Amino acid sequence: MDEARYTSFSGDLQLATGTLRETLARTKEALDAGRAEQLLLFHDGTGQQVDFDFTGTLDEVLDREAPHKPTRPGRPKLGVSSREVSLLPRHWEWLEQQPNGASAALRRLVEEARKRDPEGERARLAVEAASRVMTSLAGDRPHYEEASRALFARDAARFSALIAEWPLDVRAHLEHLVEGSMRAPTGDAAVDDAGPCL
């Protein structure tokens, strides 16, 4: 499994992108040099904004932010953790009738759903991640709402046209997050249609 990627921004300027360790190291360097204000860090896979404690030395930051072992009930060594699931009575009845128990049935259903349209699922998650990042970095930018609609419509041409005047690092990061998840441009008509909105 690929290691999770993170990206940090100082205002509209991208400071770092890479693994957690790489991103923390380069961001800490920028902070110590006084080159970072309005710091925002994102988990690229989800688009969620994350908070890190940058006090102390780089080694202290890296040690403090090292992944912790799960403490949830389950089988941590196998990557299994227990969480609450709320279902209607008829759902529980059906699960209880399945061979190997409810947990095995739920795992099987999830795996089957993931296999049905893996590319569609990957694209959906990428678009949702980009939307979260876009809201944080560009929620007050011109054409934000139109760009959001184009993003969820997976209209690459219109999306690119609407964010064309946004800061370079913001635009480049958003386009990187949705790379391969949007419909390809269909010609000049798609770009021309977006033009008057700018």
Order of alpha helices (4+ residues) and beta strands (2+ residues): beta-beta-alpha-beta-alpha-beta-beta-alpha-alpha-alpha-alpha-alpha-alpha-alpha
